[in-house]
Amino acid sequence: MKILEAAHVSKSFDGQQVLKDVSLSVNSGDVIAILGPSGSGKTTFLRCINFLERADAGTIWFDGREYDLHSMRGSDISRIRMRTGFVFQNYNLFRNKTALQNVTEGLIVARHMPKEQAEQIAIEQLRRVDMQDRRDHFPSQLSGGQQQRVAIARAMATDPEVIYFDEPTSALDPELIGEVLSVMRDLASQGMTMVVVTHEMTFARNVSSRTILMEQGVIAEEAPTQEFFENPKTERTKAFIRTFMNR
């Protein structure tokens, strides 16, 4: 079942076009890995379809309705965001709040949920990412990997239909990457729909159901993951896979 579809998304910064007519369809249970070199537009695309950037052009279909990305009203943006989650590169946790409070904040403030109910949900989500024992710790008392797991718990707490991940391991030391990828693998195995911008080629190959390569603001290739890695169609994709898999 299709959850959302973004079509013909374009975006420029200071006269330089960084997205050129990019489209993506997401079905329930998909784990879509978006790969590409730095500057290819993959993060900008993710931010546009979650309204962190205002696209210059394009549409998004969600929950049976189509919206113009450039002229969407704030009320429509809020309604869609209530049903999606976003995990940032740098965690974006409140430094003056505990892990538990970081997860409950959106439930209490944005959703007007009673504190006791919000805490029950938060504790369960922290348990899913193996952070329940550190629920009273502040971000400064947590490693980068632990902070990112709290951020994932926060995204899951809203029971989203899809979670966007923007290079969730890029800010982590190498020894901490595995614990975050393990959580994401578990989510995928449980059927969570995810769109993941990543440089983690092994994760993309072993976990994602579809893989996309972006290059210079366009989709250079898109295919089911096994086909993408074992039988790439373009020379650019072949070169990209060789370069990253041989590191």
Backbone as numpy.savetxt, mean C-alpha at the origin, in Angstrom:
# Nx Ny Nz CAx CAy CAz Cx Cy Cz
-14.16 -10.67 -7.80 -15.00 -9.49 -7.80 -14.12 -8.25 -7.80
-14.40 -7.31 -8.70 -13.61 -6.09 -8.77 -13.91 -5.19 -7.58
-12.86 -4.70 -6.93 -12.99 -3.78 -5.80 -12.88 -2.35 -6.28
-11.86 -2.08 -7.08 -11.71 -0.72 -7.59 -11.00 -0.77 -8.93
-11.17 0.33 -9.66 -10.48 0.47 -10.94 -10.09 1.93 -11.11
-8.83 2.17 -11.35 -8.33 3.50 -11.67 -8.02 3.53 -13.17
-8.43 4.58 -13.84 -8.27 4.63 -15.29 -7.71 5.97 -15.74
-6.72 5.89 -16.62 -6.17 7.06 -17.33 -5.68 8.14 -16.36
-4.93 7.70 -15.34 -4.45 8.64 -14.33 -3.19 9.35 -14.84
-3.21 10.68 -14.77 -2.07 11.49 -15.19 -1.74 12.50 -14.10
-0.44 12.82 -13.98 -0.02 13.78 -12.97 1.30 14.42 -13.39
1.39 15.74 -13.24 2.61 16.48 -13.53 3.03 17.27 -12.30
4.34 17.46 -12.14 4.89 18.34 -11.12 5.80 19.34 -11.81
5.51 20.61 -11.64 6.34 21.68 -12.22 6.58 21.47 -13.72
5.52 21.09 -14.40 5.61 20.93 -15.85 6.18 19.61 -16.32
6.62 18.75 -15.41 7.16 17.45 -15.78 6.13 16.37 -15.51
5.73 15.65 -16.55 4.70 14.65 -16.40 5.30 13.38 -15.82
4.81 13.00 -14.64 5.35 11.82 -13.96 4.41 10.62 -14.05
3.15 10.85 -14.40 2.20 9.78 -14.69 1.53 10.08 -16.01
1.48 9.07 -16.88 0.95 9.28 -18.22 -0.09 8.20 -18.53
-1.34 8.50 -18.21 -2.44 7.63 -18.63 -2.31 6.22 -18.05
-2.15 6.13 -16.73 -1.94 4.85 -16.06 -3.27 4.30 -15.57
-3.50 3.01 -15.79 -4.75 2.36 -15.38 -4.44 1.09 -14.59
-5.33 0.77 -13.66 -5.16 -0.42 -12.83 -6.52 -0.90 -12.36
-6.73 -2.22 -12.43 -7.94 -2.84 -11.92 -7.55 -3.77 -10.78
-8.30 -3.72 -9.68 -7.98 -4.51 -8.49 -9.19 -5.37 -8.13
-8.98 -6.68 -8.07 -10.03 -7.61 -7.69 -9.83 -8.07 -6.25
-10.90 -8.54 -5.65 -10.84 -9.03 -4.28 -9.80 -10.15 -4.16
-8.91 -10.04 -3.19 -7.88 -11.05 -2.97 -6.62 -10.85 -3.76
-6.59 -9.88 -4.66 -5.37 -9.59 -5.41 -4.26 -9.13 -4.48
-3.05 -9.54 -4.78 -1.85 -8.93 -4.22 -1.05 -8.44 -5.41
-1.09 -7.15 -5.64 -0.47 -6.57 -6.82 0.84 -5.90 -6.42
1.94 -6.34 -7.01 3.25 -5.74 -6.77 3.54 -4.76 -7.90
3.86 -3.53 -7.53 4.25 -2.52 -8.52 5.74 -2.27 -8.37
6.48 -2.62 -9.40 7.93 -2.49 -9.41 8.34 -1.35 -10.35
9.60 -0.97 -10.26 10.12 0.03 -11.17 11.26 0.78 -10.54
12.11 1.38 -11.37 13.22 2.17 -10.84 12.72 3.42 -10.13
13.57 4.03 -9.34 13.22 5.29 -8.70 12.85 6.32 -9.76
11.78 7.08 -9.49 11.35 8.08 -10.44 10.44 7.58 -11.53
10.02 6.32 -11.43 9.17 5.75 -12.48 7.70 6.14 -12.33
7.32 6.71 -11.17 5.95 7.15 -10.96 5.12 6.24 -10.10
5.69 5.15 -9.61 4.88 4.16 -8.91 4.31 4.69 -7.59
5.12 5.41 -6.81 4.61 5.99 -5.56 3.60 7.09 -5.84
3.86 7.91 -6.84 2.91 8.97 -7.19 1.56 8.38 -7.59
1.59 7.29 -8.34 0.34 6.63 -8.72 -0.42 6.17 -7.49
0.27 5.53 -6.56 -0.38 5.04 -5.35 -0.97 6.20 -4.55
-0.24 7.30 -4.46 -0.73 8.45 -3.71 -1.92 9.12 -4.40
-1.94 9.08 -5.72 -3.08 9.66 -6.45 -4.36 8.85 -6.23
-4.24 7.54 -6.23 -5.47 6.75 -6.10 -5.94 6.66 -4.65
-5.08 7.14 -3.71 -5.55 7.28 -2.33 -5.71 8.75 -1.94
-5.63 9.63 -2.94 -5.96 11.06 -2.78 -4.98 11.81 -1.89
-3.77 11.28 -1.73 -2.72 12.03 -1.06 -2.09 13.04 -2.02
-2.26 12.81 -3.32 -1.94 13.77 -4.36 -3.19 13.94 -5.21
-3.39 15.14 -5.72 -4.52 15.39 -6.61 -4.08 15.13 -8.04
-4.64 14.11 -8.67 -4.30 13.80 -10.06 -4.77 14.92 -10.98
-4.05 15.10 -12.09 -4.46 16.08 -13.08 -5.63 15.56 -13.91
-5.68 14.25 -14.09 -6.75 13.64 -14.87 -6.86 12.18 -14.48
-8.02 11.59 -14.78 -8.24 10.19 -14.49 -9.52 9.98 -13.69
-9.94 8.74 -13.62 -11.13 8.38 -12.87 -10.82 7.20 -11.96
-11.66 7.05 -10.94 -11.58 5.87 -10.10 -13.00 5.32 -9.90
-13.12 4.02 -10.03 -14.39 3.34 -9.78 -14.27 2.61 -8.46
-15.23 2.86 -7.58 -15.21 2.24 -6.25 -16.64 2.12 -5.77
-16.98 0.92 -5.29 -18.31 0.69 -4.70 -19.43 1.08 -5.66
-19.26 0.72 -6.92 -20.33 0.91 -7.90 -20.46 2.31 -8.45
-19.56 3.22 -8.05 -19.63 4.59 -8.54 -18.29 5.00 -9.15
-18.36 5.87 -10.13 -17.15 6.39 -10.77 -16.96 7.85 -10.38
-15.71 8.20 -10.09 -15.38 9.55 -9.65 -14.26 10.12 -10.53
-14.30 11.42 -10.73 -13.22 12.12 -11.40 -12.15 12.46 -10.37
-10.94 11.93 -10.59 -9.88 12.10 -9.59 -9.47 13.56 -9.40
-9.59 14.36 -10.44 -9.15 15.74 -10.34 -10.14 16.62 -9.59
-11.42 16.26 -9.66 -12.43 17.14 -9.09 -13.26 16.49 -7.99
-12.75 15.41 -7.41 -13.51 14.73 -6.36 -13.74 15.63 -5.16
-14.91 15.52 -4.59 -15.25 16.27 -3.39 -14.62 15.62 -2.16
-14.38 16.43 -1.16 -13.80 15.92 0.07 -14.64 14.85 0.73
-15.95 14.96 0.64 -16.82 13.97 1.27 -16.68 12.61 0.60
-16.50 12.61 -0.74 -16.31 11.35 -1.45 -14.95 10.75 -1.12
-13.93 11.60 -1.04 -12.61 11.12 -0.66 -12.64 10.47 0.72
-13.29 11.12 1.66 -13.38 10.58 3.02 -14.12 9.25 3.04
-15.17 9.15 2.24 -15.96 7.92 2.22 -15.14 6.74 1.70
-14.34 6.98 0.66 -13.51 5.90 0.12 -12.37 5.57 1.08
-11.76 6.59 1.66 -10.66 6.34 2.59 -11.11 5.53 3.80
-12.37 5.66 4.18 -12.89 4.88 5.31 -12.84 3.39 5.02
-12.71 3.03 3.76 -12.75 1.61 3.38 -11.44 1.12 2.79
-10.40 1.93 2.92 -9.07 1.54 2.46 -8.07 1.83 3.56
-6.90 1.21 3.46 -5.81 1.47 4.39 -4.57 1.86 3.63
-3.66 2.56 4.30 -2.42 3.00 3.65 -1.27 2.83 4.63
-0.21 2.17 4.17 1.00 1.98 4.98 2.13 2.75 4.31
2.70 3.71 5.04 3.69 4.62 4.50 5.11 4.06 4.63
6.02 4.66 3.87 7.43 4.26 3.96 7.98 4.48 5.37
7.63 5.63 5.96 8.25 6.04 7.21 7.29 5.97 8.40
6.36 5.02 8.33 5.48 4.65 9.45 4.40 5.68 9.76
4.76 6.97 9.86 3.79 8.04 10.15 3.01 7.79 11.45
3.72 7.32 12.46 3.08 7.14 13.77 3.15 8.45 14.55
2.17 8.63 15.44 2.22 9.76 16.37 3.29 9.47 17.42
4.27 10.36 17.53 5.40 10.10 18.41 5.00 10.16 19.88
3.95 10.91 20.19 3.55 11.09 21.59 2.45 10.12 22.01
2.20 9.11 21.20 1.16 8.13 21.52 1.75 6.73 21.51
1.21 5.86 22.35 1.67 4.49 22.40 1.23 3.73 21.15
1.74 2.52 21.01 1.33 1.67 19.89 -0.19 1.50 19.89
-0.74 1.21 21.06 -2.19 1.03 21.17 -2.93 2.30 20.76
-2.47 3.44 21.23 -3.15 4.70 20.92 -3.02 5.06 19.44
-1.89 4.70 18.83 -1.75 4.94 17.40 -2.78 4.16 16.59
-3.10 2.97 17.04 -4.09 2.16 16.32 -5.52 2.63 16.61
-5.77 3.06 17.84 -7.14 3.46 18.19 -7.50 4.86 17.71
-6.50 5.71 17.46 -6.76 7.12 17.18 -7.76 7.32 16.05
-7.54 6.66 14.92 -8.44 6.84 13.79 -9.83 6.29 14.06
-9.90 5.21 14.81 -11.20 4.62 15.12 -12.03 5.55 16.00
-11.36 6.18 16.96 -12.08 7.05 17.90 -12.40 8.40 17.28
-11.41 9.01 16.61 -11.58 10.37 16.10 -12.37 10.39 14.80
-11.97 9.54 13.83 -12.61 9.60 12.51 -13.92 8.82 12.46
-13.99 7.74 13.23 -15.17 6.87 13.16 -16.07 7.00 14.38
-15.65 7.81 15.35 -16.45 8.07 16.55 -16.81 6.78 17.29
-15.86 5.88 17.33 -16.06 4.59 17.99 -15.79 4.75 19.49
-16.58 4.10 20.34 -16.29 4.15 21.78 -14.88 3.63 22.07
-14.22 4.25 23.03 -12.82 3.93 23.32 -12.64 2.44 23.63
-13.52 1.88 24.43 -13.38 0.47 24.81 -13.44 -0.44 23.59
-14.37 -0.17 22.67 -14.48 -0.98 21.46 -13.24 -0.80 20.58
-12.77 0.44 20.46 -11.59 0.71 19.65 -10.37 -0.03 20.21
-10.24 -0.06 21.53 -9.10 -0.74 22.13 -9.17 -2.25 21.92
-10.37 -2.82 21.96 -10.51 -4.25 21.69 -10.05 -4.58 20.28
-10.45 -3.76 19.32 -10.03 -3.97 17.93 -8.52 -3.80 17.80
-7.99 -2.75 18.42 -6.56 -2.46 18.32 -5.72 -3.60 18.91
-6.13 -4.12 20.05 -5.38 -5.21 20.68 -5.37 -6.44 19.77
-6.49 -6.73 19.13 -6.54 -7.87 18.23 -5.63 -7.66 17.02
-5.62 -6.46 16.47 -4.76 -6.21 15.31 -3.28 -6.20 15.69
-2.97 -5.69 16.86 -1.58 -5.75 17.33 -1.16 -7.20 17.55
-2.08 -8.02 18.00 -1.78 -9.45 18.14 -1.46 -10.08 16.79
-2.19 -9.68 15.75 -1.97 -10.26 14.42 -0.58 -9.95 13.88
0.01 -8.83 14.32 1.35 -8.48 13.84 2.40 -8.72 14.93
2.02 -9.49 15.97 2.91 -9.89 17.06 3.47 -8.68 17.80
2.61 -7.69 18.05 3.02 -6.50 18.79 2.17 -6.26 20.03
1.38 -7.25 20.43 0.49 -7.06 21.57 1.26 -6.82 22.87
2.46 -7.38 22.98 3.24 -7.20 24.20 3.89 -5.83 24.28
3.85 -5.08 23.21 4.46 -3.74 23.19 3.41 -2.66 22.97
2.20 -2.95 23.32 1.12 -2.02 23.03 1.25 -0.72 23.80
1.96 -0.72 24.95 2.12 0.49 25.74 3.45 1.20 25.46
4.17 0.74 24.44 5.44 1.37 24.08 5.19 2.54 23.13
6.03 3.58 23.25 5.99 4.70 22.33 6.89 4.37 21.12
6.67 5.04 19.99 7.50 4.75 18.81 9.00 4.82 19.08
9.43 5.75 19.93 10.87 5.88 20.22 11.43 4.65 20.93
10.55 3.82 21.49 10.97 2.61 22.19 10.90 1.38 21.29
10.55 1.57 20.01 10.37 0.46 19.08 11.37 0.55 17.94
11.76 -0.60 17.42 12.61 -0.62 16.23 11.79 -0.18 15.01
12.47 0.07 13.92 11.76 0.43 12.69 10.79 -0.64 12.25
11.22 -1.89 12.34 10.34 -2.98 11.95 9.11 -3.07 12.84
9.31 -2.85 14.13 8.18 -2.87 15.06 7.23 -1.70 14.78
7.78 -0.53 14.49 6.93 0.61 14.16 6.11 0.34 12.90
6.74 -0.29 11.92 5.99 -0.57 10.68 4.91 -1.61 10.93
5.16 -2.54 11.83 4.11 -3.51 12.16 2.94 -2.84 12.87
3.22 -1.86 13.71 2.14 -1.07 14.32 1.36 -0.33 13.23
2.08 0.23 12.26 1.42 0.93 11.16 0.52 0.00 10.36
0.95 -1.24 10.17 0.11 -2.22 9.47 -1.12 -2.55 10.31
-0.93 -2.71 11.62 -2.08 -2.95 12.50 -3.07 -1.80 12.41
-2.56 -0.58 12.39 -3.44 0.59 12.26 -4.24 0.53 10.96
-3.58 0.16 9.87 -4.29 0.06 8.58 -5.35 -1.03 8.61
-5.06 -2.14 9.29 -6.00 -3.26 9.31 -7.18 -3.00 10.24
-6.98 -2.12 11.23 -8.00 -1.91 12.26 -9.31 -1.40 11.69
-9.26 -0.75 10.56 -10.48 -0.20 9.95 -11.21 -1.22 9.08
-10.72 -2.47 9.07 -11.32 -3.53 8.26 -11.44 -3.09 6.79
-10.30 -2.70 6.18 -10.35 -2.15 4.83 -10.61 -3.20 3.77
-11.13 -2.75 2.65 -11.31 -3.63 1.49 -10.00 -3.82 0.73
-9.13 -2.84 0.81 -7.81 -2.92 0.17 -6.84 -2.10 1.00
-5.59 -2.58 1.10 -4.52 -1.82 1.75 -3.46 -1.49 0.72
-3.06 -0.22 0.69 -1.96 0.23 -0.15 -0.69 0.27 0.70
0.39 -0.27 0.15 1.69 -0.24 0.82 2.67 0.54 -0.06
3.23 1.61 0.47 4.19 2.41 -0.29 5.60 2.10 0.19
6.25 1.16 -0.50 7.61 0.74 -0.16 7.77 0.56 1.36
7.03 -0.37 1.93 6.95 -0.48 3.39 8.24 -0.90 4.07
9.22 -1.41 3.30 10.48 -1.83 3.92 11.64 -0.93 3.56
11.41 0.12 2.79 12.53 0.91 2.27 13.28 1.68 3.35
12.62 1.99 4.46 13.27 2.75 5.53 13.88 1.85 6.60
13.84 0.54 6.39 14.28 -0.40 7.42 15.71 -0.87 7.19
16.39 -1.15 8.29 17.68 -1.84 8.20 17.44 -3.23 7.65
18.42 -3.79 6.93 18.21 -5.10 6.27 17.72 -6.20 7.20
18.20 -6.22 8.45 17.82 -7.31 9.34 16.38 -7.20 9.83
15.74 -6.04 9.60 14.36 -5.84 10.06 13.33 -6.04 8.94
13.81 -6.14 7.72 12.89 -6.25 6.59 12.05 -7.51 6.67
12.69 -8.62 7.06 12.01 -9.91 7.05 10.77 -9.94 7.93
10.82 -9.27 9.09 9.67 -9.34 10.00 8.45 -8.63 9.41
8.68 -7.56 8.66 7.56 -6.86 8.02 7.02 -7.66 6.85
7.92 -8.22 6.03 7.47 -9.02 4.90 6.72 -10.26 5.38
7.11 -10.81 6.52 6.41 -11.97 7.06 4.96 -11.63 7.40
4.75 -10.46 8.00 3.38 -10.00 8.30 2.58 -9.85 7.01
3.21 -9.28 5.99 2.51 -9.08 4.72 2.19 -10.40 4.04
3.09 -11.36 4.14 2.80 -12.70 3.60 1.61 -13.32 4.31
1.55 -13.17 5.62 0.42 -13.70 6.38 -0.89 -13.05 5.92
-0.87 -11.73 5.74 -2.08 -11.04 5.26 -2.51 -11.57 3.91
-1.54 -11.75 3.02 -1.87 -12.27 1.69 -2.49 -13.65 1.77
-1.95 -14.50 2.65 -2.48 -15.86 2.79 -3.88 -15.87 3.36
-4.25 -14.79 4.07 -5.58 -14.67 4.64 -6.57 -13.99 3.69
-6.10 -13.66 2.48 -6.99 -13.11 1.48 -7.10 -11.60 1.45
-6.22 -10.89 2.18 -6.26 -9.43 2.16 -5.89 -8.91 0.77
-6.65 -7.98 0.26 -6.35 -7.35 -1.01 -5.32 -6.26 -0.78
-4.22 -6.32 -1.54 -3.12 -5.40 -1.31 -2.55 -4.91 -2.64
-2.19 -3.64 -2.67 -1.43 -3.06 -3.77 -0.13 -2.56 -3.17
1.01 -3.14 -3.61 2.28 -2.94 -2.92 3.31 -2.36 -3.88
3.73 -1.13 -3.63 4.89 -0.57 -4.31 6.12 -1.06 -3.55
7.03 -1.73 -4.25 8.13 -2.38 -3.54 9.35 -2.56 -4.43
10.50 -2.66 -3.78 11.74 -3.08 -4.44 12.08 -4.52 -4.05
11.26 -5.14 -3.25 11.54 -6.50 -2.77 11.10 -7.51 -3.82
12.02 -7.88 -4.69 11.69 -8.73 -5.82 11.28 -10.14 -5.39
11.92 -10.65 -4.35 11.56 -11.99 -3.88 10.15 -12.02 -3.35
9.78 -10.99 -2.60 8.40 -10.88 -2.12 7.43 -10.82 -3.29
7.73 -9.98 -4.27 6.86 -9.86 -5.43 6.69 -11.21 -6.13
7.78 -11.91 -6.30 7.74 -13.18 -7.04 7.01 -14.27 -6.26
7.18 -14.30 -4.95 6.65 -15.41 -4.17 5.26 -15.16 -3.58
4.86 -13.89 -3.46 3.62 -13.58 -2.75 2.57 -12.95 -3.64
2.98 -12.07 -4.55 1.98 -11.35 -5.34 1.30 -12.25 -6.36
0.09 -11.86 -6.73 -0.65 -12.58 -7.77 -0.47 -11.93 -9.14
-0.23 -10.61 -9.13 0.03 -9.87 -10.37 1.19 -8.92 -10.13
2.00 -8.73 -11.16 3.14 -7.84 -11.04 3.12 -6.84 -12.18
3.45 -5.59 -11.83 3.47 -4.49 -12.79 4.86 -3.87 -12.76
5.39 -3.56 -13.93 6.61 -2.77 -14.04 6.26 -1.40 -14.59
6.61 -0.36 -13.83 6.43 1.02 -14.30 7.76 1.59 -14.74
7.70 2.42 -15.76 8.91 3.03 -16.32 8.52 4.37 -16.92
9.14 5.43 -16.45 8.93 6.77 -17.00 7.44 7.14 -17.06
6.73 6.81 -15.97 5.35 7.25 -15.84 4.31 6.42 -16.54
4.69 5.29 -17.10 3.73 4.41 -17.76 3.94 2.98 -17.27
2.94 2.13 -17.52 3.08 0.71 -17.24 3.79 0.05 -18.41
5.00 -0.41 -18.16 5.79 -1.04 -19.22 5.35 -2.48 -19.46
4.92 -3.15 -18.38 4.44 -4.53 -18.53 3.60 -4.89 -17.30
2.57 -5.67 -17.52 1.71 -6.17 -16.46 1.30 -7.59 -16.80
1.41 -8.49 -15.82 1.08 -9.89 -16.09 0.90 -10.63 -14.78
0.22 -11.79 -14.82 0.26 -12.66 -13.64 1.71 -12.89 -13.23
1.96 -12.96 -11.93 3.34 -12.92 -11.44 4.22 -14.02 -12.01
3.74 -15.23 -12.08 4.58 -16.30 -12.62 4.98 -16.01 -14.06
4.03 -15.55 -14.84 4.32 -15.21 -16.24 5.28 -14.02 -16.32
5.08 -13.03 -15.46 5.93 -11.84 -15.47 7.39 -12.22 -15.27
7.67 -13.10 -14.31 9.05 -13.44 -14.00 9.62 -14.53 -14.90
8.80 -15.44 -15.34 9.31 -16.56 -16.12 9.24 -16.35 -17.62
8.35 -15.46 -18.06 8.22 -15.24 -19.49 7.91 -13.76 -19.78
8.79 -12.85 -19.37 8.54 -11.43 -19.62 8.49 -11.15 -21.12
7.63 -10.18 -21.47 7.39 -9.92 -22.89 8.34 -8.87 -23.47
8.78 -7.92 -22.66 9.59 -6.83 -23.18 11.05 -6.97 -22.75
11.92 -6.41 -23.57 13.34 -6.43 -23.23 13.61 -5.62 -21.96
12.83 -4.54 -21.77 13.02 -3.73 -20.57 12.71 -4.53 -19.31
11.65 -5.32 -19.35 11.31 -6.15 -18.19 12.39 -7.20 -17.95
12.86 -7.81 -19.00 13.92 -8.82 -18.87 15.16 -8.22 -18.22
15.53 -7.02 -18.65 16.71 -6.37 -18.09 16.50 -5.99 -16.64
15.30 -5.50 -16.32 14.99 -5.11 -14.94 15.06 -6.33 -14.02
14.48 -7.43 -14.43 14.50 -8.64 -13.61 15.93 -9.13 -13.41
16.72 -9.15 -14.47 18.12 -9.59 -14.35 18.88 -8.72 -13.36
18.71 -7.42 -13.45 19.45 -6.49 -12.62 19.12 -6.70 -11.14
17.83 -6.80 -10.81 17.43 -6.86 -9.41 17.56 -8.26 -8.82
17.32 -9.27 -9.59 17.41 -10.63 -9.05 18.85 -11.07 -8.86
19.79 -10.39 -9.52 21.19 -10.76 -9.39 21.92 -9.98 -8.30
21.19 -9.10 -7.59 21.84 -8.32 -6.53 22.17 -9.20 -5.33
